[in-house]
Structures are given as structure tokens and as C-alpha cells.
């Protein structure tokens, strides 16, 4: 098996990075290597998987703590398989690293603080890239991501086929033992994780070979996601029960899907409104014309009024994005761009000069106002 890279190195981070830095690095790397942006590129596909795996560990405080102390052996159930122990622990068969952490703090805190009680699995994250039109109309996508699932060979028991875990005789199945310690103030009773079963309440004499007795395995999963019309770039969809498997019969965590929306060549989104530029000719602006305007629903006709100016904006009501969780749609705003012709022939230039001579200040209200202000400014400056 190829040696895994350091998870901090994968995300371009230093050890000790903050949660916000980890999230930011993940989003940047996920966008960079997303398979939708590199179809057929196996190297990018592998790097995308590597980025997701690194984020799954570093975004979870418990897993990150184990990883910082024990490396890959502390978080990957398949890393170093055959060495024995839950999560392929280097400390020997059947040892759960969570119990090692809890013992550092006298048996308080940590995932095993309630012994073998059912606990919810952690959440995982994935991302999907959609087009501008798909964000407007809604769509369905199949998401592929990695998560920790119940081992399909032992069905989560951790015991090999044909055998079952036994109730721990040392703690009676509670996963906790009481310790009497002498002190200058008398005998003090404390509780800690049971050494015999490491807090599970069960003892596995014959561990499952596939998961090394952890009852869990890392898998690639797929889920069909309905993306609602009107979703914005970087919004998150929550898919309940599709995260990492729970512990001791607890429910699975959730899947958080980050939605990336590609930019459009014509449109720009502002809130629930859509903006676009519309180039027209000088004659169209001066005389008025019927033009074709692109919209999210297709083509639309609009009448340009006589004397339309550059940067004038008109509105197409209800032609924007659907409002998420609300009624109706935003609007579309179209900004006029008057294009000055280039490469005129001599004849065309003469016609322009003749036209210019035929006009006066009444035809140019903005120009007239400017020179009146300029005249006043120069007079005050004398």
C-alpha cells in the first residue's frame, strides 16, 4: 500500500491551523481538484479523494487529536491492518485509542465517557459543481464521497464470522470500573475506562479480519441529491443520516454538500436578481429599436426607446432566480452598452461629419449641462 501523505500537507496547512483555516483550505482544494472540472483526469480524482479524506479527519476534533498524536494509525481502520487493534493501533490487539485519551484525563470526557452508550456518528462533507442554469432551474446530482460505515462482514460487532463479542466480566458490560485510591484525606473513589474491554463493555476473542475488530470500515458511497431551484453558490445542503456510522447502535451523522455554481458568460447573479449587458448600435440607441434579450427562460423581446443613453438600465420583471423558501422570483436588469463603430470607410466618415454638423446642443442635453458647469467652475477659479 502506498504511503499516505500527511493530512496537513494535503491541505497546505501547518499543524495547529484553526477550524476556519481548515475549512478555507478544504474548499479551495476541493474546487481545484473536483472531478466535474477535470473529467477523465484520474490524478485529479485521486487528489480530490485525498483532500476529502484529510478534511474528514482534521475537521473532527476527536479524530484530529488522535491523528496529531498517533498519525494515520489513529484514525484509519485499514491503516496497518494486521498489526491488531482497533483502528490498526500500534499498541496491540483490541486497544481503542479513544480509551487511551480518556485515561489521560482520569476517565472523564471523550467519546467513551459514557461507557458503551449509543452515540451519534460525526458529520462528513462533500461538494458538487453545477451550472448557472442548473442553479436557476434546480437539478438532481449523484454525489460520491467517503465515510465510515458499519463493517459489512461482521455487521459492526467486531467479531469474526461465527463468533460474538462477550460481555466483559471485569466491568459487567458497563465499560467503566471504580478505582479506590488512598490520599492524605482518606480513600478517594474514581471511575475510568475498563482496562479489560477498553470501555466497550465487550470482549472480542476472535476479531474480524476485515475491520481488525473495530466494527467499522471506510467506504466510498454515492447518494442522489435534489438541488432546489434558486440555490446560491457555496450554499450547503444537509443530507440527514448519510454521514459516518454511529457507535454502539447510535444514529449516523449527516452529509453536508457544498454547492459550487459555475460562472456564466452572459449573466451575473446579485441576490435573486440577474444582470446582463446588452450591446446596441448608435442608430438603435438614437432612433429606438426592437431587440432580443437573453433570459434564464430563453429569448425575450424588448423595445429600446428613442434616445436611450449608454449605461441606461431596464428591468424585466420576474425573470430572475426563484426565491428559496419563498414565493416568486427576482428580476432581470439589462444595462445598455452603446457600441461605437470602428473601421469606417471614407464615405461613412463623411456621413458622420455631416450628421455631426446637423446637430446642436438641444440634441445633447448631458453635454450642454457639462459645459455650463465647466463654465461656472472656471469663473469661480479666476
C-alpha atoms as a printed R data frame, in Angstrom:
    type eleno elety resid chain resno       x       y       z
1   ATOM     1    CA   UNK     A     1   0.000   0.000   0.000
2   ATOM     2    CA   UNK     A     2   1.345   3.450  -0.946
3   ATOM     3    CA   UNK     A     3   2.438   5.598   1.981
4   ATOM     4    CA   UNK     A     4  -0.180   8.220   2.824
5   ATOM     5    CA   UNK     A     5   0.751  11.888   2.777
6   ATOM     6    CA   UNK     A     6   0.428  13.998   5.904
7   ATOM     7    CA   UNK     A     7  -3.126  15.405   6.081
8   ATOM     8    CA   UNK     A     8  -1.870  18.909   6.882
9   ATOM     9    CA   UNK     A     9   0.404  18.739   3.833
10  ATOM    10    CA   UNK     A    10  -2.523  17.612   1.661
11  ATOM    11    CA   UNK     A    11  -4.470  20.774   2.560
12  ATOM    12    CA   UNK     A    12  -1.401  23.029   2.535
13  ATOM    13    CA   UNK     A    13  -1.649  23.787   6.257
14  ATOM    14    CA   UNK     A    14   0.613  23.937   9.276
15  ATOM    15    CA   UNK     A    15  -0.088  21.816  12.335
16  ATOM    16    CA   UNK     A    16  -2.171  23.878  14.738
17  ATOM    17    CA   UNK     A    17  -4.261  25.529  11.992
18  ATOM    18    CA   UNK     A    18  -7.627  26.948  13.110
19  ATOM    19    CA   UNK     A    19 -11.030  25.495  12.134
20  ATOM    20    CA   UNK     A    20 -11.646  28.405   9.748
21  ATOM    21    CA   UNK     A    21  -8.251  27.883   8.081
22  ATOM    22    CA   UNK     A    22  -9.013  24.178   7.636
23  ATOM    23    CA   UNK     A    23 -12.437  24.897   6.092
24  ATOM    24    CA   UNK     A    24 -10.999  27.525   3.746
25  ATOM    25    CA   UNK     A    25  -8.156  25.254   2.616
26  ATOM    26    CA   UNK     A    26 -10.589  22.378   2.015
27  ATOM    27    CA   UNK     A    27 -12.927  24.470  -0.147
28  ATOM    28    CA   UNK     A    28 -10.047  25.804  -2.227
29  ATOM    29    CA   UNK     A    29  -8.537  22.352  -2.773
30  ATOM    30    CA   UNK     A    30 -11.928  20.716  -3.430
31  ATOM    31    CA   UNK     A    31 -12.672  23.295  -6.136
32  ATOM    32    CA   UNK     A    32  -9.195  22.864  -7.637
33  ATOM    33    CA   UNK     A    33  -9.394  19.074  -7.998
34  ATOM    34    CA   UNK     A    34 -13.157  18.477  -8.360
35  ATOM    35    CA   UNK     A    35 -13.796  15.718 -10.975
36  ATOM    36    CA   UNK     A    36 -16.523  17.812 -12.644
37  ATOM    37    CA   UNK     A    37 -13.866  20.358 -13.598
38  ATOM    38    CA   UNK     A    38 -11.401  17.688 -14.790
39  ATOM    39    CA   UNK     A    39 -13.456  14.940 -16.500
40  ATOM    40    CA   UNK     A    40 -11.414  11.788 -17.086
41  ATOM    41    CA   UNK     A    41  -8.394  13.059 -15.132
42  ATOM    42    CA   UNK     A    42  -7.581  10.184 -12.757
43  ATOM    43    CA   UNK     A    43  -4.840  12.142 -10.979
44  ATOM    44    CA   UNK     A    44  -7.255  14.957 -10.047
45  ATOM    45    CA   UNK     A    45  -9.841  12.383  -8.999
46  ATOM    46    CA   UNK     A    46  -7.343  10.770  -6.599
47  ATOM    47    CA   UNK     A    47  -6.262  14.145  -5.241
48  ATOM    48    CA   UNK     A    48  -9.923  15.069  -4.686
49  ATOM    49    CA   UNK     A    49 -10.406  11.886  -2.660
50  ATOM    50    CA   UNK     A    50  -7.220  12.620  -0.722
51  ATOM    51    CA   UNK     A    51  -8.445  16.165   0.080
52  ATOM    52    CA   UNK     A    52 -11.836  14.855   1.313
53  ATOM    53    CA   UNK     A    53 -10.132  12.232   3.468
54  ATOM    54    CA   UNK     A    54  -7.809  14.812   5.021
55  ATOM    55    CA   UNK     A    55 -10.680  17.202   5.767
56  ATOM    56    CA   UNK     A    56 -12.836  14.464   7.278
57  ATOM    57    CA   UNK     A    57 -10.145  13.889   9.891
58  ATOM    58    CA   UNK     A    58  -8.919  17.434  10.540
59  ATOM    59    CA   UNK     A    59 -12.433  18.906  10.792
60  ATOM    60    CA   UNK     A    60 -13.384  16.458  13.561
61  ATOM    61    CA   UNK     A    61 -11.820  17.489  16.883
62  ATOM    62    CA   UNK     A    62 -11.641  13.906  18.237
63  ATOM    63    CA   UNK     A    63 -10.101  12.471  15.068
64  ATOM    64    CA   UNK     A    64  -7.718  15.380  14.748
65  ATOM    65    CA   UNK     A    65  -6.482  14.858  18.302
66  ATOM    66    CA   UNK     A    66  -5.852  11.168  17.584
67  ATOM    67    CA   UNK     A    67  -4.150  11.989  14.301
68  ATOM    68    CA   UNK     A    68  -1.903  14.635  15.876
69  ATOM    69    CA   UNK     A    69  -0.663  12.088  18.426
70  ATOM    70    CA   UNK     A    70  -0.682   8.782  16.541
71  ATOM    71    CA   UNK     A    71  -0.689   9.745  12.847
72  ATOM    72    CA   UNK     A    72  -2.677   7.722  10.314
73  ATOM    73    CA   UNK     A    73  -2.783   4.727  12.626
74  ATOM    74    CA   UNK     A    74  -5.005   6.703  14.978
75  ATOM    75    CA   UNK     A    75  -7.829   7.386  12.523
76  ATOM    76    CA   UNK     A    76  -7.819   4.902   9.642
77  ATOM    77    CA   UNK     A    77  -9.339   1.464  10.365
78  ATOM    78    CA   UNK     A    78  -7.429  -0.023   7.412
79  ATOM    79    CA   UNK     A    79  -4.051   1.595   8.046
80  ATOM    80    CA   UNK     A    80  -1.537  -1.010   9.199
81  ATOM    81    CA   UNK     A    81  -4.182  -3.767   9.076
82  ATOM    82    CA   UNK     A    82  -2.834  -6.961  10.554
83  ATOM    83    CA   UNK     A    83  -0.978  -5.256  13.369
84  ATOM    84    CA   UNK     A    84  -4.009  -5.819  15.551
85  ATOM    85    CA   UNK     A    85  -6.128  -3.408  17.493
86  ATOM    86    CA   UNK     A    86  -8.974  -1.091  16.737
87  ATOM    87    CA   UNK     A    87  -8.009   1.421  14.025
88  ATOM    88    CA   UNK     A    88  -4.854  -0.638  13.429
89  ATOM    89    CA   UNK     A    89  -3.463   0.555  16.751
90  ATOM    90    CA   UNK     A    90   0.308   0.214  17.276
91  ATOM    91    CA   UNK     A    91  -0.351  -0.590  20.944
92  ATOM    92    CA   UNK     A    92  -1.562  -4.135  20.387
93  ATOM    93    CA   UNK     A    93  -4.766  -6.080  19.774
94  ATOM    94    CA   UNK     A    94  -8.120  -4.647  20.791
95  ATOM    95    CA   UNK     A    95  -6.907  -1.288  22.140
96  ATOM    96    CA   UNK     A    96  -9.202   1.644  21.295
97  ATOM    97    CA   UNK     A    97  -7.269   4.906  21.087
98  ATOM    98    CA   UNK     A    98 -10.296   6.817  22.431
99  ATOM    99    CA   UNK     A    99  -9.769   4.936  25.698
100 ATOM   100    CA   UNK     A   100  -6.132   5.975  25.794
101 ATOM   101    CA   UNK     A   101  -7.232   9.609  25.566
102 ATOM   102    CA   UNK     A   102  -9.835   9.216  28.275
103 ATOM   103    CA   UNK     A   103  -7.266   7.618  30.593
104 ATOM   104    CA   UNK     A   104  -5.082  10.723  30.277
105 ATOM   105    CA   UNK     A   105  -7.882  12.735  31.913
106 ATOM   106    CA   UNK     A   106  -8.850  10.297  34.665
107 ATOM   107    CA   UNK     A   107 -11.708   8.762  32.687
108 ATOM   108    CA   UNK     A   108 -13.644  11.995  32.121
109 ATOM   109    CA   UNK     A   109 -14.635  13.390  28.716
110 ATOM   110    CA   UNK     A   110 -14.013  11.918  25.307
111 ATOM   111    CA   UNK     A   111 -16.203   9.680  23.207
112 ATOM   112    CA   UNK     A   112 -16.138   6.836  25.748
113 ATOM   113    CA   UNK     A   113 -17.038   8.951  28.782
114 ATOM   114    CA   UNK     A   114 -20.446   7.244  28.934
115 ATOM   115    CA   UNK     A   115 -19.021   3.762  28.531
116 ATOM   116    CA   UNK     A   116 -20.831   1.759  25.878
117 ATOM   117    CA   UNK     A   117 -23.830   4.095  25.427
118 ATOM   118    CA   UNK     A   118 -25.070   4.659  21.834
119 ATOM   119    CA   UNK     A   119 -23.552   7.760  20.251
120 ATOM   120    CA   UNK     A   120 -24.248   9.619  17.033
121 ATOM   121    CA   UNK     A   121 -21.668   9.436  14.252
122 ATOM   122    CA   UNK     A   122 -19.828  12.525  13.060
123 ATOM   123    CA   UNK     A   123 -20.824  14.566  10.011
124 ATOM   124    CA   UNK     A   124 -18.940  14.463   6.707
125 ATOM   125    CA   UNK     A   125 -18.658  16.951   3.857
126 ATOM   126    CA   UNK     A   126 -18.630  16.749   0.078
127 ATOM   127    CA   UNK     A   127 -19.018  19.217  -2.780
128 ATOM   128    CA   UNK     A   128 -20.786  19.350  -6.129
129 ATOM   129    CA   UNK     A   129 -20.379  21.739  -9.071
130 ATOM   130    CA   UNK     A   130 -23.421  22.794 -11.108
131 ATOM   131    CA   UNK     A   131 -24.030  25.200 -13.984
132 ATOM   132    CA   UNK     A   132 -25.574  28.642 -13.663
133 ATOM   133    CA   UNK     A   133 -28.705  27.353 -15.394
134 ATOM   134    CA   UNK     A   134 -28.957  24.365 -13.047
135 ATOM   135    CA   UNK     A   135 -28.844  26.703 -10.062
136 ATOM   136    CA   UNK     A   136 -31.783  28.600 -11.578
137 ATOM   137    CA   UNK     A   137 -33.887  25.605 -12.590
138 ATOM   138    CA   UNK     A   138 -32.873  23.019  -9.977
139 ATOM   139    CA   UNK     A   139 -31.440  19.603 -10.799
140 ATOM   140    CA   UNK     A   140 -30.529  16.172  -9.468
141 ATOM   141    CA   UNK     A   141 -26.931  15.100  -8.918
142 ATOM   142    CA   UNK     A   142 -25.213  11.926  -7.776
143 ATOM   143    CA   UNK     A   143 -22.638  12.700  -5.076
144 ATOM   144    CA   UNK     A   144 -19.676  10.397  -4.405
145 ATOM   145    CA   UNK     A   145 -17.921  10.774  -1.054
146 ATOM   146    CA   UNK     A   146 -16.064   8.815   1.627
147 ATOM   147    CA   UNK     A   147 -17.452   7.936   5.032
148 ATOM   148    CA   UNK     A   148 -17.022   5.403   7.820
149 ATOM   149    CA   UNK     A   149 -19.655   2.677   7.704
150 ATOM   150    CA   UNK     A   150 -20.515  -0.375   9.741
151 ATOM   151    CA   UNK     A   151 -18.318  -3.282   8.651
152 ATOM   152    CA   UNK     A   152 -20.303  -5.380   6.166
153 ATOM   153    CA   UNK     A   153 -18.554  -8.594   7.204
154 ATOM   154    CA   UNK     A   154 -19.121  -8.520  10.968
155 ATOM   155    CA   UNK     A   155 -22.083  -6.082  10.838
156 ATOM   156    CA   UNK     A   156 -20.463  -3.843  13.419
157 ATOM   157    CA   UNK     A   157 -19.833  -6.459  16.113
158 ATOM   158    CA   UNK     A   158 -16.064  -6.509  15.516
159 ATOM   159    CA   UNK     A   159 -16.109 -10.301  15.873
160 ATOM   160    CA   UNK     A   160 -15.221 -12.782  13.125
161 ATOM   161    CA   UNK     A   161 -17.984 -14.752  11.382
162 ATOM   162    CA   UNK     A   162 -19.429 -17.460  13.602
163 ATOM   163    CA   UNK     A   163 -18.469 -15.706  16.841
164 ATOM   164    CA   UNK     A   164 -19.902 -12.966  19.036
165 ATOM   165    CA   UNK     A   165 -18.385 -10.464  21.487
166 ATOM   166    CA   UNK     A   166 -18.695 -11.481  25.125
167 ATOM   167    CA   UNK     A   167 -19.847  -9.302  27.980
168 ATOM   168    CA   UNK     A   168 -16.791  -8.085  29.864
169 ATOM   169    CA   UNK     A   169 -16.575  -9.824  33.235
170 ATOM   170    CA   UNK     A   170 -14.355  -7.122  34.729
171 ATOM   171    CA   UNK     A   171 -16.925  -4.308  34.408
172 ATOM   172    CA   UNK     A   172 -20.127  -6.305  33.895
173 ATOM   173    CA   UNK     A   173 -20.627  -4.712  30.489
174 ATOM   174    CA   UNK     A   174 -20.705  -1.105  31.706
175 ATOM   175    CA   UNK     A   175 -17.320  -0.190  30.234
176 ATOM   176    CA   UNK     A   176 -16.365   1.589  33.498
177 ATOM   177    CA   UNK     A   177 -14.563   0.429  36.638
178 ATOM   178    CA   UNK     A   178 -14.271   2.060  40.070
179 ATOM   179    CA   UNK     A   179 -10.785   2.609  41.497
180 ATOM   180    CA   UNK     A   180 -10.066   3.209  45.201
181 ATOM   181    CA   UNK     A   181  -7.060   5.453  45.772
182 ATOM   182    CA   UNK     A   182  -5.543   6.390  49.124
183 ATOM   183    CA   UNK     A   183  -4.788  10.043  49.808
184 ATOM   184    CA   UNK     A   184  -3.975  12.201  52.867
185 ATOM   185    CA   UNK     A   185  -7.718  12.859  53.039
186 ATOM   186    CA   UNK     A   186  -8.731   9.206  53.024
187 ATOM   187    CA   UNK     A   187  -9.839   6.822  50.265
188 ATOM   188    CA   UNK     A   188 -10.972   8.525  47.050
189 ATOM   189    CA   UNK     A   189 -13.089   6.664  44.519
190 ATOM   190    CA   UNK     A   190 -12.665   7.460  40.807
191 ATOM   191    CA   UNK     A   191 -14.035   5.879  37.667
192 ATOM   192    CA   UNK     A   192 -12.159   5.169  34.491
193 ATOM   193    CA   UNK     A   193 -12.444   3.137  31.349
194 ATOM   194    CA   UNK     A   194 -12.219  -0.596  31.895
195 ATOM   195    CA   UNK     A   195  -8.771  -1.963  31.016
196 ATOM   196    CA   UNK     A   196 -10.137  -5.349  30.034
197 ATOM   197    CA   UNK     A   197 -12.605  -4.159  27.366
198 ATOM   198    CA   UNK     A   198 -11.300  -0.609  26.859
199 ATOM   199    CA   UNK     A   199 -14.676   0.951  27.587
200 ATOM   200    CA   UNK     A   200 -16.749  -1.098  25.142
201 ATOM   201    CA   UNK     A   201 -18.323  -3.418  27.705
202 ATOM   202    CA   UNK     A   202 -17.487  -6.286  25.339
203 ATOM   203    CA   UNK     A   203 -14.500  -8.563  24.824
204 ATOM   204    CA   UNK     A   204 -13.682  -9.897  21.341
205 ATOM   205    CA   UNK     A   205 -11.695 -13.123  21.407
206 ATOM   206    CA   UNK     A   206 -11.741 -13.587  17.609
207 ATOM   207    CA   UNK     A   207 -11.675 -10.159  15.864
208 ATOM   208    CA   UNK     A   208 -12.996  -9.630  12.350
209 ATOM   209    CA   UNK     A   209 -10.140  -9.653   9.829
210 ATOM   210    CA   UNK     A   210 -11.722  -7.032   7.568
211 ATOM   211    CA   UNK     A   211 -12.027  -4.274  10.182
212 ATOM   212    CA   UNK     A   212  -9.434  -5.561  12.689
213 ATOM   213    CA   UNK     A   213 -12.141  -5.733  15.345
214 ATOM   214    CA   UNK     A   214 -13.258  -2.097  15.130
215 ATOM   215    CA   UNK     A   215 -16.644  -2.962  13.574
216 ATOM   216    CA   UNK     A   216 -16.176  -0.050  11.140
217 ATOM   217    CA   UNK     A   217 -14.666   0.426   7.707
218 ATOM   218    CA   UNK     A   218 -14.045   3.333   5.370
219 ATOM   219    CA   UNK     A   219 -16.084   3.245   2.161
220 ATOM   220    CA   UNK     A   220 -16.833   5.260  -0.937
221 ATOM   221    CA   UNK     A   221 -20.571   5.969  -1.087
222 ATOM   222    CA   UNK     A   222 -22.972   7.608  -3.531
223 ATOM   223    CA   UNK     A   223 -26.222   9.429  -2.878
224 ATOM   224    CA   UNK     A   224 -28.697  11.146  -5.204
225 ATOM   225    CA   UNK     A   225 -29.281  14.754  -4.168
226 ATOM   226    CA   UNK     A   226 -32.080  17.054  -5.322
227 ATOM   227    CA   UNK     A   227 -30.716  20.591  -5.679
228 ATOM   228    CA   UNK     A   228 -33.538  23.152  -5.385
229 ATOM   229    CA   UNK     A   229 -34.101  25.920  -7.921
230 ATOM   230    CA   UNK     A   230 -32.593  29.205  -6.762
231 ATOM   231    CA   UNK     A   231 -29.694  27.778  -4.757
232 ATOM   232    CA   UNK     A   232 -26.707  30.125  -4.398
233 ATOM   233    CA   UNK     A   233 -23.000  29.496  -4.791
234 ATOM   234    CA   UNK     A   234 -21.419  27.987  -1.634
235 ATOM   235    CA   UNK     A   235 -24.761  27.151  -0.023
236 ATOM   236    CA   UNK     A   236 -24.816  23.897   1.932
237 ATOM   237    CA   UNK     A   237 -27.351  21.084   1.591
238 ATOM   238    CA   UNK     A   238 -27.774  18.823   4.618
239 ATOM   239    CA   UNK     A   239 -28.478  15.140   3.876
240 ATOM   240    CA   UNK     A   240 -29.543  13.523   7.141
241 ATOM   241    CA   UNK     A   241 -28.195  10.112   8.129
242 ATOM   242    CA   UNK     A   242 -25.559   9.888   5.371
243 ATOM   243    CA   UNK     A   243 -22.516  10.724   7.498
244 ATOM   244    CA   UNK     A   244 -20.236   8.448   9.500
245 ATOM   245    CA   UNK     A   245 -21.844   5.476  11.246
246 ATOM   246    CA   UNK     A   246 -22.718   5.868  14.926
247 ATOM   247    CA   UNK     A   247 -21.191   3.986  17.840
248 ATOM   248    CA   UNK     A   248 -22.885   1.189  19.756
249 ATOM   249    CA   UNK     A   249 -26.075   1.406  17.717
250 ATOM   250    CA   UNK     A   250 -26.179   5.224  17.662
251 ATOM   251    CA   UNK     A   251 -27.501   7.047  14.555
252 ATOM   252    CA   UNK     A   252 -25.270   8.058  11.666
253 ATOM   253    CA   UNK     A   253 -24.151  11.657  11.238
254 ATOM   254    CA   UNK     A   254 -25.171  13.897   8.351
255 ATOM   255    CA   UNK     A   255 -23.679  14.702   4.962
256 ATOM   256    CA   UNK     A   256 -23.076  18.398   4.223
257 ATOM   257    CA   UNK     A   257 -22.894  19.117   0.482
258 ATOM   258    CA   UNK     A   258 -21.255  22.397  -0.583
259 ATOM   259    CA   UNK     A   259 -22.748  23.607  -3.865
260 ATOM   260    CA   UNK     A   260 -20.377  25.367  -6.280
261 ATOM   261    CA   UNK     A   261 -22.053  27.304  -9.121
262 ATOM   262    CA   UNK     A   262 -20.061  27.957 -12.301
263 ATOM   263    CA   UNK     A   263 -19.922  31.484 -13.701
264 ATOM   264    CA   UNK     A   264 -21.968  32.348 -16.788
265 ATOM   265    CA   UNK     A   265 -20.704  34.058 -19.953
266 ATOM   266    CA   UNK     A   266 -23.700  36.421 -20.128
267 ATOM   267    CA   UNK     A   267 -25.358  36.616 -16.710
268 ATOM   268    CA   UNK     A   268 -24.317  37.746 -13.249
269 ATOM   269    CA   UNK     A   269 -26.307  36.959 -10.123
270 ATOM   270    CA   UNK     A   270 -26.954  39.632  -7.479
271 ATOM   271    CA   UNK     A   271 -29.164  38.277  -4.726
272 ATOM   272    CA   UNK     A   272 -32.157  36.790  -6.540
273 ATOM   273    CA   UNK     A   273 -31.770  39.202  -9.477
274 ATOM   274    CA   UNK     A   274 -29.931  38.608 -12.749
275 ATOM   275    CA   UNK     A   275 -27.880  41.259 -14.527
276 ATOM   276    CA   UNK     A   276 -26.532  41.313 -18.073
277 ATOM   277    CA   UNK     A   277 -25.101  43.796 -20.595
278 ATOM   278    CA   UNK     A   278 -26.791  44.392 -23.959
279 ATOM   279    CA   UNK     A   279 -24.625  45.934 -26.722
280 ATOM   280    CA   UNK     A   280 -26.605  48.044 -29.259
281 ATOM   281    CA   UNK     A   281 -25.625  50.335 -32.128
282 ATOM   282    CA   UNK     A   282 -25.723  54.129 -32.079
283 ATOM   283    CA   UNK     A   283 -28.672  54.240 -34.541
284 ATOM   284    CA   UNK     A   284 -30.617  51.799 -32.329
285 ATOM   285    CA   UNK     A   285 -29.969  53.998 -29.296
286 ATOM   286    CA   UNK     A   286 -30.833  57.212 -31.128
287 ATOM   287    CA   UNK     A   287 -33.895  56.035 -33.068
288 ATOM   288    CA   UNK     A   288 -35.161  53.206 -30.858
289 ATOM   289    CA   UNK     A   289 -35.456  49.570 -31.910
290 ATOM   290    CA   UNK     A   290 -36.882  46.203 -31.000
291 ATOM   291    CA   UNK     A   291 -34.113  43.964 -29.648
292 ATOM   292    CA   UNK     A   292 -33.756  40.365 -28.465
293 ATOM   293    CA   UNK     A   293 -32.682  39.947 -24.831
294 ATOM   294    CA   UNK     A   294 -31.323  36.640 -23.386
295 ATOM   295    CA   UNK     A   295 -33.035  35.470 -20.169
296 ATOM   296    CA   UNK     A   296 -32.934  32.370 -17.981
297 ATOM   297    CA   UNK     A   297 -36.186  31.328 -19.682
298 ATOM   298    CA   UNK     A   298 -34.898  31.858 -23.231
299 ATOM   299    CA   UNK     A   299 -35.210  34.828 -25.574
300 ATOM   300    CA   UNK     A   300 -37.392  37.865 -24.838
301 ATOM   301    CA   UNK     A   301 -38.348  40.872 -26.987
302 ATOM   302    CA   UNK     A   302 -37.857  44.403 -25.707
303 ATOM   303    CA   UNK     A   303 -38.376  47.822 -27.315
304 ATOM   304    CA   UNK     A   304 -35.467  50.240 -26.914
305 ATOM   305    CA   UNK     A   305 -36.840  53.763 -26.628
306 ATOM   306    CA   UNK     A   306 -35.653  56.624 -28.812
307 ATOM   307    CA   UNK     A   307 -32.746  58.497 -27.221
308 ATOM   308    CA   UNK     A   308 -31.583  55.639 -24.991
309 ATOM   309    CA   UNK     A   309 -28.258  56.513 -23.325
310 ATOM   310    CA   UNK     A   310 -25.188  54.365 -22.548
311 ATOM   311    CA   UNK     A   311 -25.496  52.597 -19.160
312 ATOM   312    CA   UNK     A   312 -29.272  53.026 -19.056
313 ATOM   313    CA   UNK     A   313 -30.832  50.060 -17.258
314 ATOM   314    CA   UNK     A   314 -34.224  48.484 -17.882
315 ATOM   315    CA   UNK     A   315 -35.946  45.755 -15.893
316 ATOM   316    CA   UNK     A   316 -37.643  42.531 -16.948
317 ATOM   317    CA   UNK     A   317 -39.912  41.726 -14.015
318 ATOM   318    CA   UNK     A   318 -39.935  38.171 -12.693
319 ATOM   319    CA   UNK     A   319 -37.095  36.979 -14.939
320 ATOM   320    CA   UNK     A   320 -34.592  36.395 -12.123
321 ATOM   321    CA   UNK     A   321 -33.958  33.450  -9.784
322 ATOM   322    CA   UNK     A   322 -36.672  31.627  -7.828
323 ATOM   323    CA   UNK     A   323 -36.624  32.655  -4.167
324 ATOM   324    CA   UNK     A   324 -35.535  29.776  -1.931
325 ATOM   325    CA   UNK     A   325 -38.118  29.102   0.747
326 ATOM   326    CA   UNK     A   326 -40.323  31.894  -0.554
327 ATOM   327    CA   UNK     A   327 -42.646  32.839  -3.362
328 ATOM   328    CA   UNK     A   328 -41.989  34.423  -6.715
329 ATOM   329    CA   UNK     A   329 -38.758  35.257  -8.466
330 ATOM   330    CA   UNK     A   330 -36.265  38.064  -8.670
331 ATOM   331    CA   UNK     A   331 -35.994  40.377 -11.675
332 ATOM   332    CA   UNK     A   332 -33.594  40.733 -14.573
333 ATOM   333    CA   UNK     A   333 -31.763  44.013 -15.110
334 ATOM   334    CA   UNK     A   334 -30.288  44.822 -18.519
335 ATOM   335    CA   UNK     A   335 -27.613  47.525 -18.881
336 ATOM   336    CA   UNK     A   336 -27.314  49.233 -22.266
337 ATOM   337    CA   UNK     A   337 -23.874  49.344 -23.863
338 ATOM   338    CA   UNK     A   338 -23.771  51.646 -26.919
339 ATOM   339    CA   UNK     A   339 -21.022  50.431 -29.216
340 ATOM   340    CA   UNK     A   340 -19.062  52.974 -31.273
341 ATOM   341    CA   UNK     A   341 -18.373  51.628 -34.788
342 ATOM   342    CA   UNK     A   342 -14.774  51.035 -35.888
343 ATOM   343    CA   UNK     A   343 -13.086  50.761 -39.265
344 ATOM   344    CA   UNK     A   344 -15.336  53.276 -41.029
345 ATOM   345    CA   UNK     A   345 -14.865  53.862 -44.780
346 ATOM   346    CA   UNK     A   346 -14.251  57.364 -46.114
347 ATOM   347    CA   UNK     A   347 -17.846  57.596 -47.253
348 ATOM   348    CA   UNK     A   348 -19.108  56.586 -43.816
349 ATOM   349    CA   UNK     A   349 -16.841  59.139 -42.166
350 ATOM   350    CA   UNK     A   350 -18.241  61.903 -44.372
351 ATOM   351    CA   UNK     A   351 -21.771  60.875 -43.446
352 ATOM   352    CA   UNK     A   352 -20.838  61.037 -39.730
353 ATOM   353    CA   UNK     A   353 -19.298  64.508 -40.170
354 ATOM   354    CA   UNK     A   354 -22.414  65.700 -41.984
355 ATOM   355    CA   UNK     A   355 -24.584  64.300 -39.207
356 ATOM   356    CA   UNK     A   356 -22.445  65.987 -36.559
357 ATOM   357    CA   UNK     A   357 -22.797  69.366 -38.295
358 ATOM   358    CA   UNK     A   358 -26.561  68.938 -38.428
359 ATOM   359    CA   UNK     A   359 -26.883  68.551 -34.638
360 ATOM   360    CA   UNK     A   360 -26.761  71.200 -31.920
361 ATOM   361    CA   UNK     A   361 -26.795  71.479 -28.112
362 ATOM   362    CA   UNK     A   362 -30.508  70.646 -27.996
363 ATOM   363    CA   UNK     A   363 -29.620  67.146 -29.131
364 ATOM   364    CA   UNK     A   364 -27.037  66.703 -26.346
365 ATOM   365    CA   UNK     A   365 -28.573  67.612 -23.003
366 ATOM   366    CA   UNK     A   366 -25.814  65.963 -20.978
367 ATOM   367    CA   UNK     A   367 -23.060  67.695 -22.947
368 ATOM   368    CA   UNK     A   368 -24.817  71.047 -22.617
369 ATOM   369    CA   UNK     A   369 -25.149  70.637 -18.837
370 ATOM   370    CA   UNK     A   370 -21.491  69.664 -18.515
371 ATOM   371    CA   UNK     A   371 -20.186  72.776 -20.263
372 ATOM   372    CA   UNK     A   372 -22.465  75.018 -18.234
373 ATOM   373    CA   UNK     A   373 -20.989  73.529 -15.052
374 ATOM   374    CA   UNK     A   374 -17.472  73.832 -16.505
375 ATOM   375    CA   UNK     A   375 -18.013  77.497 -17.344
376 ATOM   376    CA   UNK     A   376 -19.203  78.163 -13.781
377 ATOM   377    CA   UNK     A   377 -16.243  76.270 -12.325
378 ATOM   378    CA   UNK     A   378 -13.691  78.226 -14.373
379 ATOM   379    CA   UNK     A   379 -15.328  81.529 -13.479
380 ATOM   380    CA   UNK     A   380 -15.119  80.751  -9.721
381 ATOM   381    CA   UNK     A   381 -11.466  79.781 -10.148
382 ATOM   382    CA   UNK     A   382 -10.433  83.205 -11.534
